[in-house]
Amino acid sequence: MDKIRTRFAPSPTGSMHIGNLRTALYAYALAKYNNGDFILRIEDTDKKREKEGGVEEIKNLLHTFGILWDEYYVQSDRVKKGIYKGAAEKLVAEGHAFYCRCEAKNAKEEGFSTAFL
């Protein structure tokens, strides 16, 4: 059986609350109970609403409660490196996904994120 991997992916757009902490604790406990890895992935793609110092606040709060991560990722860094683009292109090539040819304006009206259009 593969090693279990869990992740907590907060957005630094505001202060963490008890619900965020509970979610992180559940993911951390599940990983550690099963000798797995806990991943902290910062969802920093909403730059307009990002709180200054928000990432450090998240990391400090998790440390305060003894929630230590085995791997750390920053979403925008992974986007810049093309990690998701390569995976998406593979899915398209294998027939498991397709390109959306709609205009960004129409996608917004339908409620879809247009961050990467």
VMD Tcl script that builds the backbone (N, CA, C; Angstrom):
set m [mol new atoms 351]
animate dup $m
set s [atomselect $m all]
$s set {name element resname resid chain x y z} {
  {N N MET 1 A 0.838 -1.182 0.000}
  {CA C MET 1 A 0.000 0.000 0.000}
  {C C MET 1 A 0.886 1.249 0.000}
  {N N ASP 2 A 0.485 2.255 -0.767}
  {CA C ASP 2 A 1.225 3.511 -0.824}
  {C C ASP 2 A 1.104 4.261 0.498}
  {N N LYS 3 A 2.113 5.052 0.769}
  {CA C LYS 3 A 2.134 5.890 1.968}
  {C C LYS 3 A 1.035 6.944 1.873}
  {N N ILE 4 A 0.291 7.117 2.959}
  {CA C ILE 4 A -0.781 8.112 2.970}
  {C C ILE 4 A -0.178 9.515 2.989}
  {N N ARG 5 A -0.827 10.415 2.248}
  {CA C ARG 5 A -0.412 11.820 2.193}
  {C C ARG 5 A -1.663 12.668 2.363}
  {N N THR 6 A -1.637 13.563 3.321}
  {CA C THR 6 A -2.753 14.487 3.514}
  {C C THR 6 A -2.214 15.899 3.358}
  {N N ARG 7 A -3.130 16.843 3.148}
  {CA C ARG 7 A -2.681 18.218 3.006}
  {C C ARG 7 A -3.697 19.183 3.584}
  {N N PHE 8 A -3.172 20.308 3.976}
  {CA C PHE 8 A -3.969 21.435 4.436}
  {C C PHE 8 A -3.591 22.581 3.516}
  {N N ALA 9 A -4.598 23.233 2.920}
  {CA C ALA 9 A -4.327 24.247 1.898}
  {C C ALA 9 A -5.058 25.554 2.206}
  {N N PRO 10 A -4.584 26.289 3.197}
  {CA C PRO 10 A -5.240 27.550 3.543}
  {C C PRO 10 A -4.875 28.675 2.573}
  {N N SER 11 A -5.745 29.653 2.517}
  {CA C SER 11 A -5.506 30.858 1.730}
  {C C SER 11 A -5.162 31.989 2.694}
  {N N PRO 12 A -4.093 32.717 2.446}
  {CA C PRO 12 A -3.689 33.787 3.369}
  {C C PRO 12 A -4.469 35.086 3.148}
  {N N THR 13 A -5.782 34.967 3.048}
  {CA C THR 13 A -6.628 36.133 2.788}
  {C C THR 13 A -7.255 36.699 4.058}
  {N N GLY 14 A -6.979 36.083 5.167}
  {CA C GLY 14 A -7.515 36.547 6.444}
  {C C GLY 14 A -6.950 35.693 7.557}
  {N N SER 15 A -7.340 35.987 8.763}
  {CA C SER 15 A -6.853 35.215 9.904}
  {C C SER 15 A -7.486 33.833 9.927}
  {N N MET 16 A -6.699 32.859 10.382}
  {CA C MET 16 A -7.235 31.510 10.527}
  {C C MET 16 A -8.217 31.494 11.686}
  {N N HIS 17 A -9.209 30.607 11.583}
  {CA C HIS 17 A -10.192 30.456 12.651}
  {C C HIS 17 A -10.181 29.013 13.135}
  {N N ILE 18 A -10.983 28.720 14.121}
  {CA C ILE 18 A -10.976 27.393 14.743}
  {C C ILE 18 A -11.311 26.289 13.742}
  {N N GLY 19 A -12.158 26.585 12.769}
  {CA C GLY 19 A -12.486 25.593 11.742}
  {C C GLY 19 A -11.280 25.241 10.889}
  {N N ASN 20 A -10.470 26.246 10.549}
  {CA C ASN 20 A -9.234 25.984 9.803}
  {C C ASN 20 A -8.297 25.104 10.619}
  {N N LEU 21 A -8.143 25.456 11.878}
  {CA C LEU 21 A -7.245 24.707 12.749}
  {C C LEU 21 A -7.720 23.266 12.911}
  {N N ARG 22 A -9.023 23.082 13.062}
  {CA C ARG 22 A -9.582 21.729 13.178}
  {C C ARG 22 A -9.271 20.913 11.927}
  {N N THR 23 A -9.465 21.502 10.756}
  {CA C THR 23 A -9.192 20.807 9.500}
  {C C THR 23 A -7.722 20.413 9.404}
  {N N ALA 24 A -6.836 21.335 9.765}
  {CA C ALA 24 A -5.402 21.041 9.740}
  {C C ALA 24 A -5.068 19.911 10.707}
  {N N LEU 25 A -5.656 19.954 11.892}
  {CA C LEU 25 A -5.388 18.934 12.903}
  {C C LEU 25 A -5.856 17.557 12.444}
  {N N TYR 26 A -7.041 17.474 11.855}
  {CA C TYR 26 A -7.539 16.189 11.348}
  {C C TYR 26 A -6.608 15.624 10.282}
  {N N ALA 27 A -6.212 16.473 9.337}
  {CA C ALA 27 A -5.332 16.011 8.257}
  {C C ALA 27 A -3.977 15.577 8.812}
  {N N TYR 28 A -3.459 16.347 9.749}
  {CA C TYR 28 A -2.171 16.034 10.366}
  {C C TYR 28 A -2.249 14.717 11.148}
  {N N ALA 29 A -3.274 14.586 11.971}
  {CA C ALA 29 A -3.424 13.383 12.798}
  {C C ALA 29 A -3.595 12.133 11.943}
  {N N LEU 30 A -4.383 12.232 10.884}
  {CA C LEU 30 A -4.580 11.084 9.992}
  {C C LEU 30 A -3.260 10.662 9.361}
  {N N ALA 31 A -2.498 11.623 8.887}
  {CA C ALA 31 A -1.209 11.301 8.270}
  {C C ALA 31 A -0.267 10.659 9.281}
  {N N LYS 32 A -0.139 11.261 10.433}
  {CA C LYS 32 A 0.822 10.771 11.422}
  {C C LYS 32 A 0.407 9.425 12.011}
  {N N TYR 33 A -0.887 9.223 12.229}
  {CA C TYR 33 A -1.385 7.946 12.751}
  {C C TYR 33 A -1.038 6.800 11.807}
  {N N ASN 34 A -1.011 7.108 10.515}
  {CA C ASN 34 A -0.739 6.099 9.487}
  {C C ASN 34 A 0.693 6.174 8.952}
  {N N ASN 35 A 1.584 6.811 9.714}
  {CA C ASN 35 A 2.986 6.965 9.302}
  {C C ASN 35 A 3.125 7.614 7.926}
  {N N GLY 36 A 2.249 8.565 7.660}
  {CA C GLY 36 A 2.263 9.246 6.371}
  {C C GLY 36 A 2.841 10.642 6.459}
  {N N ASP 37 A 2.636 11.388 5.396}
  {CA C ASP 37 A 3.150 12.750 5.294}
  {C C ASP 37 A 2.014 13.760 5.327}
  {N N PHE 38 A 2.274 14.864 5.998}
  {CA C PHE 38 A 1.346 15.987 6.054}
  {C C PHE 38 A 1.938 17.123 5.231}
  {N N ILE 39 A 1.164 17.631 4.298}
  {CA C ILE 39 A 1.620 18.671 3.377}
  {C C ILE 39 A 0.898 19.979 3.681}
  {N N LEU 40 A 1.654 21.047 3.745}
  {CA C LEU 40 A 1.085 22.391 3.849}
  {C C LEU 40 A 1.252 23.046 2.482}
  {N N ARG 41 A 0.124 23.383 1.866}
  {CA C ARG 41 A 0.156 24.051 0.558}
  {C C ARG 41 A -0.575 25.381 0.693}
  {N N ILE 42 A 0.133 26.462 0.524}
  {CA C ILE 42 A -0.445 27.798 0.649}
  {C C ILE 42 A -1.130 28.169 -0.661}
  {N N GLU 43 A -2.424 28.431 -0.580}
  {CA C GLU 43 A -3.234 28.812 -1.750}
  {C C GLU 43 A -3.177 30.330 -1.908}
  {N N ASP 44 A -2.124 30.819 -2.509}
  {CA C ASP 44 A -1.894 32.265 -2.595}
  {C C ASP 44 A -2.229 32.850 -3.967}
  {N N THR 45 A -3.203 32.315 -4.628}
  {CA C THR 45 A -3.524 32.781 -5.982}
  {C C THR 45 A -4.511 33.945 -5.998}
  {N N ASP 46 A -5.054 34.308 -4.849}
  {CA C ASP 46 A -5.969 35.453 -4.766}
  {C C ASP 46 A -5.182 36.648 -4.219}
  {N N LYS 47 A -4.309 37.177 -5.059}
  {CA C LYS 47 A -3.389 38.236 -4.629}
  {C C LYS 47 A -4.110 39.512 -4.197}
  {N N LYS 48 A -5.267 39.793 -4.777}
  {CA C LYS 48 A -5.999 41.017 -4.431}
  {C C LYS 48 A -6.445 41.021 -2.970}
  {N N ARG 49 A -6.805 39.846 -2.452}
  {CA C ARG 49 A -7.312 39.764 -1.077}
  {C C ARG 49 A -6.277 39.250 -0.083}
  {N N GLU 50 A -5.077 38.960 -0.550}
  {CA C GLU 50 A -4.068 38.389 0.339}
  {C C GLU 50 A -3.708 39.360 1.464}
  {N N LYS 51 A -3.695 38.822 2.674}
  {CA C LYS 51 A -3.380 39.610 3.872}
  {C C LYS 51 A -1.864 39.661 4.048}
  {N N GLU 52 A -1.333 40.858 4.239}
  {CA C GLU 52 A 0.103 41.000 4.466}
  {C C GLU 52 A 0.492 40.226 5.727}
  {N N GLY 53 A 1.496 39.388 5.609}
  {CA C GLY 53 A 1.939 38.569 6.733}
  {C C GLY 53 A 1.083 37.338 6.962}
  {N N GLY 54 A 0.120 37.094 6.083}
  {CA C GLY 54 A -0.810 35.980 6.256}
  {C C GLY 54 A -0.155 34.612 6.229}
  {N N VAL 55 A 0.826 34.435 5.360}
  {CA C VAL 55 A 1.499 33.134 5.259}
  {C C VAL 55 A 2.253 32.836 6.549}
  {N N GLU 56 A 2.990 33.811 7.042}
  {CA C GLU 56 A 3.734 33.612 8.294}
  {C C GLU 56 A 2.784 33.363 9.462}
  {N N GLU 57 A 1.647 34.041 9.458}
  {CA C GLU 57 A 0.652 33.836 10.516}
  {C C GLU 57 A 0.157 32.390 10.512}
  {N N ILE 58 A -0.117 31.855 9.341}
  {CA C ILE 58 A -0.578 30.466 9.214}
  {C C ILE 58 A 0.490 29.517 9.739}
  {N N LYS 59 A 1.713 29.694 9.269}
  {CA C LYS 59 A 2.804 28.813 9.678}
  {C C LYS 59 A 3.046 28.885 11.187}
  {N N ASN 60 A 3.024 30.087 11.743}
  {CA C ASN 60 A 3.245 30.248 13.187}
  {C C ASN 60 A 2.143 29.594 14.009}
  {N N LEU 61 A 0.899 29.746 13.576}
  {CA C LEU 61 A -0.216 29.147 14.310}
  {C C LEU 61 A -0.120 27.620 14.293}
  {N N LEU 62 A 0.194 27.052 13.143}
  {CA C LEU 62 A 0.339 25.595 13.066}
  {C C LEU 62 A 1.469 25.125 13.984}
  {N N HIS 63 A 2.589 25.821 13.971}
  {CA C HIS 63 A 3.705 25.474 14.859}
  {C C HIS 63 A 3.294 25.558 16.322}
  {N N THR 64 A 2.542 26.585 16.670}
  {CA C THR 64 A 2.095 26.763 18.051}
  {C C THR 64 A 1.319 25.547 18.544}
  {N N PHE 65 A 0.535 24.944 17.661}
  {CA C PHE 65 A -0.272 23.781 18.031}
  {C C PHE 65 A 0.415 22.460 17.707}
  {N N GLY 66 A 1.690 22.507 17.366}
  {CA C GLY 66 A 2.455 21.284 17.133}
  {C C GLY 66 A 2.153 20.599 15.819}
  {N N ILE 67 A 1.581 21.322 14.891}
  {CA C ILE 67 A 1.257 20.762 13.576}
  {C C ILE 67 A 2.405 21.117 12.639}
  {N N LEU 68 A 3.267 20.144 12.407}
  {CA C LEU 68 A 4.471 20.354 11.606}
  {C C LEU 68 A 4.342 19.606 10.281}
  {N N TRP 69 A 4.670 20.256 9.208}
  {CA C TRP 69 A 4.490 19.673 7.881}
  {C C TRP 69 A 5.759 18.975 7.409}
  {N N ASP 70 A 5.550 17.960 6.578}
  {CA C ASP 70 A 6.653 17.220 5.971}
  {C C ASP 70 A 7.045 17.821 4.624}
  {N N GLU 71 A 6.072 18.415 3.963}
  {CA C GLU 71 A 6.313 19.072 2.674}
  {C C GLU 71 A 5.586 20.412 2.685}
  {N N TYR 72 A 6.150 21.381 1.962}
  {CA C TYR 72 A 5.588 22.728 1.927}
  {C C TYR 72 A 5.586 23.217 0.485}
  {N N TYR 73 A 4.427 23.697 0.038}
  {CA C TYR 73 A 4.304 24.218 -1.321}
  {C C TYR 73 A 3.564 25.549 -1.289}
  {N N VAL 74 A 3.898 26.393 -2.249}
  {CA C VAL 74 A 3.190 27.649 -2.457}
  {C C VAL 74 A 2.564 27.541 -3.845}
  {N N GLN 75 A 1.243 27.615 -3.890}
  {CA C GLN 75 A 0.498 27.368 -5.121}
  {C C GLN 75 A 0.991 28.214 -6.294}
  {N N SER 76 A 1.208 29.511 -6.093}
  {CA C SER 76 A 1.622 30.375 -7.203}
  {C C SER 76 A 2.983 29.960 -7.756}
  {N N ASP 77 A 3.878 29.454 -6.907}
  {CA C ASP 77 A 5.177 28.972 -7.391}
  {C C ASP 77 A 5.001 27.780 -8.316}
  {N N ARG 78 A 4.079 26.893 -7.957}
  {CA C ARG 78 A 3.844 25.697 -8.769}
  {C C ARG 78 A 3.200 26.060 -10.103}
  {N N VAL 79 A 2.356 27.087 -10.094}
  {CA C VAL 79 A 1.749 27.558 -11.345}
  {C C VAL 79 A 2.840 28.123 -12.248}
  {N N LYS 80 A 3.726 28.961 -11.681}
  {CA C LYS 80 A 4.813 29.569 -12.457}
  {C C LYS 80 A 5.742 28.520 -13.058}
  {N N LYS 81 A 5.958 27.436 -12.333}
  {CA C LYS 81 A 6.846 26.372 -12.811}
  {C C LYS 81 A 6.182 25.502 -13.874}
  {N N GLY 82 A 4.899 25.694 -14.096}
  {CA C GLY 82 A 4.202 24.924 -15.120}
  {C C GLY 82 A 3.814 23.517 -14.703}
  {N N ILE 83 A 3.859 23.236 -13.424}
  {CA C ILE 83 A 3.543 21.888 -12.937}
  {C C ILE 83 A 2.122 21.487 -13.319}
  {N N TYR 84 A 1.174 22.381 -13.116}
  {CA C TYR 84 A -0.221 22.050 -13.403}
  {C C TYR 84 A -0.493 22.042 -14.897}
  {N N LYS 85 A 0.184 22.906 -15.632}
  {CA C LYS 85 A -0.011 22.949 -17.082}
  {C C LYS 85 A 0.385 21.615 -17.704}
  {N N GLY 86 A 1.514 21.077 -17.280}
  {CA C GLY 86 A 1.961 19.785 -17.796}
  {C C GLY 86 A 0.977 18.673 -17.477}
  {N N ALA 87 A 0.457 18.677 -16.261}
  {CA C ALA 87 A -0.523 17.660 -15.869}
  {C C ALA 87 A -1.809 17.818 -16.667}
  {N N ALA 88 A -2.238 19.069 -16.873}
  {CA C ALA 88 A -3.458 19.323 -17.650}
  {C C ALA 88 A -3.278 18.889 -19.099}
  {N N GLU 89 A -2.130 19.185 -19.681}
  {CA C GLU 89 A -1.867 18.779 -21.065}
  {C C GLU 89 A -1.872 17.261 -21.205}
  {N N LYS 90 A -1.359 16.569 -20.197}
  {CA C LYS 90 A -1.365 15.101 -20.215}
  {C C LYS 90 A -2.802 14.578 -20.180}
  {N N LEU 91 A -3.639 15.169 -19.333}
  {CA C LEU 91 A -5.044 14.753 -19.264}
  {C C LEU 91 A -5.753 14.975 -20.600}
  {N N VAL 92 A -5.485 16.105 -21.243}
  {CA C VAL 92 A -6.086 16.391 -22.552}
  {C C VAL 92 A -5.605 15.367 -23.571}
  {N N ALA 93 A -4.304 15.110 -23.603}
  {CA C ALA 93 A -3.730 14.159 -24.563}
  {C C ALA 93 A -4.311 12.758 -24.397}
  {N N GLU 94 A -4.641 12.394 -23.165}
  {CA C GLU 94 A -5.193 11.064 -22.890}
  {C C GLU 94 A -6.713 11.020 -23.015}
  {N N GLY 95 A -7.333 12.160 -23.356}
  {CA C GLY 95 A -8.776 12.204 -23.541}
  {C C GLY 95 A -9.582 12.299 -22.259}
  {N N HIS 96 A -8.940 12.670 -21.161}
  {CA C HIS 96 A -9.633 12.773 -19.875}
  {C C HIS 96 A -10.060 14.197 -19.536}
  {N N ALA 97 A -9.698 15.151 -20.386}
  {CA C ALA 97 A -10.058 16.555 -20.187}
  {C C ALA 97 A -10.100 17.230 -21.551}
  {N N PHE 98 A -10.621 18.450 -21.589}
  {CA C PHE 98 A -10.680 19.184 -22.850}
  {C C PHE 98 A -10.444 20.661 -22.580}
  {N N TYR 99 A -10.053 21.364 -23.621}
  {CA C TYR 99 A -9.837 22.806 -23.517}
  {C C TYR 99 A -11.168 23.531 -23.571}
  {N N CYS 100 A -11.309 24.540 -22.755}
  {CA C CYS 100 A -12.478 25.407 -22.801}
  {C C CYS 100 A -12.148 26.555 -23.740}
  {N N ARG 101 A -12.966 26.751 -24.748}
  {CA C ARG 101 A -12.722 27.811 -25.731}
  {C C ARG 101 A -13.592 29.043 -25.464}
  {N N CYS 102 A -14.204 29.107 -24.303}
  {CA C CYS 102 A -15.096 30.225 -24.012}
  {C C CYS 102 A -14.308 31.487 -23.679}
  {N N GLU 103 A -14.940 32.609 -23.830}
  {CA C GLU 103 A -14.338 33.894 -23.490}
  {C C GLU 103 A -14.284 34.031 -21.966}
  {N N ALA 104 A -13.267 34.701 -21.471}
  {CA C ALA 104 A -13.130 34.895 -20.022}
  {C C ALA 104 A -14.369 35.565 -19.442}
  {N N LYS 105 A -14.932 36.524 -20.169}
  {CA C LYS 105 A -16.139 37.227 -19.706}
  {C C LYS 105 A -17.282 36.239 -19.490}
  {N N ASN 106 A -17.476 35.318 -20.447}
  {CA C ASN 106 A -18.548 34.331 -20.334}
  {C C ASN 106 A -18.288 33.359 -19.188}
  {N N ALA 107 A -17.043 32.987 -19.002}
  {CA C ALA 107 A -16.703 32.076 -17.912}
  {C C ALA 107 A -17.019 32.724 -16.567}
  {N N LYS 108 A -16.710 34.006 -16.435}
  {CA C LYS 108 A -17.016 34.721 -15.188}
  {C C LYS 108 A -18.516 34.748 -14.937}
  {N N GLU 109 A -19.287 34.988 -15.989}
  {CA C GLU 109 A -20.744 35.029 -15.850}
  {C C GLU 109 A -21.295 33.680 -15.398}
  {N N GLU 110 A -20.625 32.608 -15.787}
  {CA C GLU 110 A -21.048 31.263 -15.385}
  {C C GLU 110 A -20.516 30.889 -13.999}
  {N N GLY 111 A -19.687 31.742 -13.432}
  {CA C GLY 111 A -19.174 31.492 -12.089}
  {C C GLY 111 A -17.876 30.717 -12.043}
  {N N PHE 112 A -17.187 30.578 -13.179}
  {CA C PHE 112 A -15.916 29.861 -13.210}
  {C C PHE 112 A -14.768 30.812 -12.912}
  {N N SER 113 A -13.727 30.292 -12.302}
  {CA C SER 113 A -12.529 31.093 -12.074}
  {C C SER 113 A -11.853 31.365 -13.404}
  {N N THR 114 A -11.406 32.575 -13.585}
  {CA C THR 114 A -10.701 32.929 -14.819}
  {C C THR 114 A -9.259 33.316 -14.523}
  {N N ALA 115 A -8.758 32.902 -13.379}
  {CA C ALA 115 A -7.411 33.296 -12.966}
  {C C ALA 115 A -6.348 32.875 -13.967}
  {N N PHE 116 A -6.573 31.776 -14.658}
  {CA C PHE 116 A -5.535 31.265 -15.547}
  {C C PHE 116 A -5.966 31.239 -17.003}
  {N N LEU 117 A -7.039 31.965 -17.344}
  {CA C LEU 117 A -7.484 32.021 -18.741}
  {C C LEU 117 A -6.685 33.043 -19.502}
}
mol reanalyze $m
mol bondsrecalc $m
mol representation Tube
mol addrep $m
